[in-house]
Amino acid sequence: MSVFCSFGLKKFNERDINFFSQFQKNRTPASKSPYKFVNTQEGGSLLLTKNNRLCCYILAGRQIVTREKLEVLSIASDQNIEDGLPIEEVIKKLIDKGKKEDH
């Protein structure tokens, strides 16, 4: 996941660590910090505010490595799809999940 804000670029993309979930649970990044995380209606995104003013949007995302050794990036989704599946199956799962969320 990448975060673009007035304080620069910060990329959170460690495998096996769900930074987005941690951000959702911890409303304030650090004690006495002017920054706060705010939920959105979409569920796959958060707002980062500084002193109650919008700083940036944070989108959940997953990098999935396919059997073909191609990488598929799923953005604004917290769906966990295992690595090593054929690319067609990965894309179908992502599309199916998107259709379910639209209803």
NORJONOR-V553649 format. One record per pair of residues at least 12 apart in sequence whose ideal C-beta (glycine too) atoms are under 10 Angstrom apart, sorted by the first residue. I is the first residue (numbers start at 1). GAP is how many residues later the second one is. If there is no record, write none. Layout:
BEGIN
<<I:GAP> <I:GAP>>
END
This chain:
BEGIN
<<1:12> <1:13> <1:17> <1:18> <1:19> <1:22> <1:57> <1:58> <1:59> <1:60> <1:61> <1:62> <1:72> <1:74> <2:56> <2:57> <2:59> <2:73> <3:16> <3:20> <3:43> <3:45> <3:52> <3:53> <3:54> <3:55> <3:56> <4:51> <4:52> <4:53> <4:54> <5:30> <5:43> <5:45> <5:50> <5:51> <5:52> <5:53> <6:44> <6:49> <6:50> <7:28> <7:41> <7:43> <7:48> <7:49> <10:46> <10:48> <12:46> <12:49> <13:48> <13:49> <13:50> <13:60> <15:47> <15:48> <15:50> <15:68> <18:42> <18:44> <18:60> <18:62> <19:39> <19:41> <19:42> <20:17> <20:24> <20:25> <20:26> <20:38> <20:39> <20:40> <20:41> <20:42> <20:57> <20:58> <21:39> <21:57> <22:15> <23:14> <23:23> <23:25> <23:35> <23:37> <24:13> <24:15> <24:19> <24:22> <24:34> <24:36> <24:54> <25:12> <27:12> <27:19> <29:19> <33:17> <34:15> <34:16> <34:17> <34:18> <34:19> <34:21> <35:13> <35:14> <35:15> <35:16> <35:20> <36:12> <36:13> <36:14> <36:15> <36:16> <36:19> <37:12> <37:21> <38:14> <38:16> <38:20> <40:17> <40:18> <40:19> <40:36> <42:15> <42:17> <42:18> <42:34> <42:35> <42:59> <43:17> <43:33> <43:34> <43:35> <43:58> <44:14> <44:15> <44:16> <44:17> <44:30> <44:31> <44:32> <44:33> <44:34> <44:35> <44:57> <45:12> <45:13> <45:14> <45:15> <45:30> <45:31> <46:12> <46:13> <46:14> <57:19> <59:16> <59:17> <59:18> <60:14> <60:15> <60:16> <60:17> <60:18> <60:19> <61:12> <61:13> <61:14> <61:15> <61:16> <61:17> <62:12> <62:13> <62:15> <62:16> <62:17> <62:18> <62:19> <62:21> <62:32> <63:20> <64:15> <64:16> <64:17> <64:18> <64:19> <64:20> <64:21> <64:23> <64:26> <64:27> <64:29> <64:30> <65:17> <65:18> <65:19> <65:20> <65:22> <65:25> <66:15> <66:17> <66:18> <66:19> <66:20> <66:21> <66:22> <66:23> <66:24> <66:25> <67:16> <67:17> <67:18> <67:19> <67:20> <67:21> <67:22> <67:23> <68:16> <68:17> <68:18> <68:19> <68:20> <68:22> <69:15> <69:18> <70:17> <70:20> <71:12> <71:16> <72:13> <72:15> <72:18> <72:19> <72:21> <72:22> <73:21> <74:16> <74:17> <74:19> <74:20> <74:23> <74:24> <75:19> <76:22> <76:25> <77:17> <77:20> <77:21> <77:24> <78:19> <79:14> <79:15> <79:17> <79:18> <79:19> <79:22> <81:12> <81:13> <81:16>>
END
